[in-house]
């Protein structure tokens, strides 16, 4: 709880790139569980929308593009895991919620989105993040589609802040640039 003794809403995102999670995800889930047991509200974000783009972090080549049917199957598979570790509901301020970013990302109008949010991102700043620099240093192809992943993840934090009062993003060090971009977007809008 905060100094005002209120629950903080914190989110962690998981892209639907497989129908199950790997053992490394257990640590992240346990962080959400610990937050919930400490009086806070976990938000599990399933990246149904960002899975259509593919996170370029740590990759030397573009991820295989997934169709909607596979993403749905993967979303259904990984969603079940969280129910084993977190208490979901709508009555308690610490009840976990699960959202799918496809709900807002797929309905965006591209030109409006670029005009409304694109001005808050500079190529210079995006190129300064370690995950992008590493990809460029390896001279690995980096598609425009993948380059947009950072903007979409940043927009997720803004949407979760608006919809569910999310104040905290959680993620691995490989997601640092995306997370910082979300905080900066929220501050500027």
C-alpha positions as CSV (number, residue, x, y, z in Angstrom):
1,X,0.0,0.0,0.0
2,X,1.1,3.6,-0.5
3,X,1.4,6.3,2.1
4,X,-2.3,6.9,1.5
5,X,-2.9,3.2,2.2
6,X,-4.3,2.6,-1.3
7,X,-3.6,-0.3,-3.6
8,X,-1.3,0.3,-6.6
9,X,-2.2,-1.2,-9.9
10,X,0.9,-2.8,-11.6
11,X,1.0,-4.6,-14.9
12,X,3.2,-7.1,-16.6
13,X,2.8,-8.1,-20.2
14,X,3.1,-11.5,-21.9
15,X,2.9,-11.8,-25.7
16,X,0.9,-14.7,-27.1
17,X,3.8,-16.2,-29.1
18,X,3.3,-19.7,-27.8
19,X,0.4,-21.7,-26.2
20,X,2.3,-22.0,-22.9
21,X,4.7,-20.0,-20.9
22,X,8.3,-21.0,-20.3
23,X,9.7,-21.5,-16.8
24,X,11.3,-18.0,-16.8
25,X,7.8,-16.5,-16.7
26,X,7.2,-18.1,-13.3
27,X,9.4,-15.4,-11.7
28,X,7.4,-12.7,-13.2
29,X,4.1,-14.3,-12.2
30,X,5.4,-14.7,-8.6
31,X,6.2,-10.9,-8.6
32,X,2.6,-10.3,-9.5
33,X,1.4,-12.7,-6.8
34,X,3.7,-11.1,-4.2
35,X,2.3,-7.6,-5.1
36,X,-1.3,-9.0,-4.7
37,X,-0.5,-10.5,-1.4
38,X,1.0,-7.2,-0.3
39,X,-2.3,-5.4,-0.9
40,X,-1.8,-4.3,-4.5
41,X,-3.7,-5.0,-7.8
42,X,-1.9,-7.0,-10.5
43,X,-2.9,-6.5,-14.1
44,X,-1.9,-9.3,-16.5
45,X,-1.7,-8.0,-20.0
46,X,-1.9,-10.6,-22.8
47,X,-0.3,-9.2,-25.9
48,X,-2.8,-10.3,-28.5
49,X,-2.2,-7.1,-30.4
50,X,1.6,-6.8,-30.0
51,X,1.9,-10.5,-30.9
52,X,0.8,-9.5,-34.4
53,X,3.9,-7.3,-34.6
54,X,6.5,-9.4,-32.7
55,X,8.9,-8.1,-30.1
56,X,12.3,-7.7,-31.7
57,X,14.1,-7.7,-28.4
58,X,17.0,-10.1,-28.4
59,X,16.4,-11.4,-31.9
60,X,18.6,-11.4,-34.9
61,X,15.7,-11.9,-37.3
62,X,12.0,-11.0,-37.4
63,X,9.7,-13.3,-35.5
64,X,7.4,-15.5,-37.5
65,X,4.1,-13.5,-38.1
66,X,1.2,-15.3,-36.4
67,X,-2.3,-15.3,-37.7
68,X,-5.4,-14.5,-35.5
69,X,-6.3,-18.1,-35.0
70,X,-2.9,-19.0,-33.6
71,X,-2.8,-15.9,-31.4
72,X,-6.2,-16.8,-30.0
73,X,-5.1,-20.4,-29.3
74,X,-1.9,-19.1,-27.6
75,X,-3.9,-16.5,-25.6
76,X,-6.3,-19.1,-24.4
77,X,-3.4,-21.4,-23.4
78,X,-1.3,-18.9,-21.4
79,X,-4.3,-17.2,-19.8
80,X,-5.1,-20.4,-17.8
81,X,-1.6,-20.3,-16.1
82,X,-2.3,-17.0,-14.3
83,X,-5.5,-18.3,-12.7
84,X,-3.4,-20.8,-10.8
85,X,-1.4,-18.1,-9.0
86,X,-3.5,-15.0,-8.8
87,X,-7.0,-14.3,-7.4
88,X,-9.2,-12.7,-10.1
89,X,-12.4,-10.9,-9.5
90,X,-14.2,-7.6,-9.4
91,X,-15.1,-7.1,-5.7
92,X,-11.8,-6.6,-4.0
93,X,-9.3,-3.8,-4.8
94,X,-6.5,-6.4,-5.0
95,X,-8.4,-8.7,-7.4
96,X,-6.2,-9.3,-10.4
97,X,-7.5,-8.4,-13.8
98,X,-6.5,-9.8,-17.2
99,X,-6.7,-7.7,-20.4
100,X,-5.7,-8.2,-24.0
101,X,-4.1,-5.3,-25.8
102,X,-5.7,-6.4,-29.0
103,X,-8.9,-4.9,-27.6
104,X,-7.5,-1.4,-28.1
105,X,-4.6,-1.8,-30.6
106,X,-6.7,-3.5,-33.3
107,X,-9.2,-0.7,-33.3
108,X,-6.7,2.2,-33.7
109,X,-6.9,4.2,-36.9
110,X,-3.3,4.4,-38.2
111,X,-3.1,8.0,-39.3
112,X,-4.9,9.3,-36.3
113,X,-2.6,7.2,-34.0
114,X,0.5,8.6,-35.8
115,X,-0.7,12.2,-35.5
116,X,-1.8,11.8,-31.9
117,X,1.1,9.9,-30.5
118,X,3.9,9.7,-33.1
119,X,5.2,13.2,-32.3
120,X,6.1,12.0,-28.8
121,X,8.6,9.5,-30.1
122,X,11.9,10.4,-31.8
123,X,13.9,8.0,-33.9
124,X,17.0,9.4,-32.1
125,X,15.6,8.4,-28.7
126,X,14.4,5.0,-29.9
127,X,17.9,4.3,-31.4
128,X,19.5,5.1,-28.1
129,X,18.0,2.1,-26.3
130,X,20.3,-0.8,-25.7
131,X,17.9,-3.4,-27.3
132,X,17.8,-1.4,-30.6
133,X,21.5,-0.6,-30.5
134,X,22.4,-4.3,-30.2
135,X,20.2,-5.3,-33.1
136,X,21.8,-2.6,-35.3
137,X,25.3,-3.4,-34.2
138,X,24.7,-7.0,-35.3
139,X,23.6,-5.7,-38.6
140,X,20.5,-7.8,-38.3
141,X,17.5,-6.7,-40.4
142,X,15.1,-4.6,-38.4
143,X,11.8,-4.1,-40.1
144,X,9.6,-1.0,-39.7
145,X,6.9,-3.3,-38.3
146,X,9.2,-4.4,-35.5
147,X,10.4,-0.9,-34.9
148,X,6.8,0.0,-34.0
149,X,6.7,-2.5,-31.2
150,X,8.1,0.0,-28.7
151,X,5.4,2.6,-29.6
152,X,2.7,0.0,-29.1
153,X,4.0,-1.2,-25.8
154,X,4.3,2.4,-24.6
155,X,0.7,3.0,-25.7
156,X,-0.3,-0.1,-23.6
157,X,0.9,1.6,-20.5
158,X,-1.0,4.8,-21.4
159,X,-4.2,2.7,-22.0
160,X,-3.8,0.7,-18.8
161,X,-3.3,3.9,-16.9
162,X,-6.5,5.4,-18.3
163,X,-8.6,2.2,-18.0
164,X,-7.3,0.7,-14.8
165,X,-5.2,3.4,-13.1
166,X,-2.0,1.4,-13.7
167,X,0.9,3.2,-12.0
168,X,3.7,0.6,-12.3
169,X,5.1,-1.4,-15.2
170,X,7.1,-4.5,-14.6
171,X,9.4,-6.3,-17.0
172,X,12.8,-7.6,-17.7
173,X,15.9,-5.5,-18.4
174,X,15.4,-6.2,-22.1
175,X,12.1,-4.3,-22.0
176,X,13.6,-1.2,-20.3
177,X,13.4,1.0,-23.4
178,X,9.8,0.1,-24.0
179,X,8.9,0.7,-20.4
180,X,10.6,4.1,-20.3
181,X,8.8,5.0,-23.5
182,X,5.5,4.2,-21.8
183,X,6.3,6.4,-18.8
184,X,7.4,9.3,-21.1
185,X,4.3,9.0,-23.2
186,X,2.0,9.1,-20.2
187,X,3.8,12.2,-18.9
188,X,3.5,14.0,-22.2
189,X,-0.1,13.3,-23.1
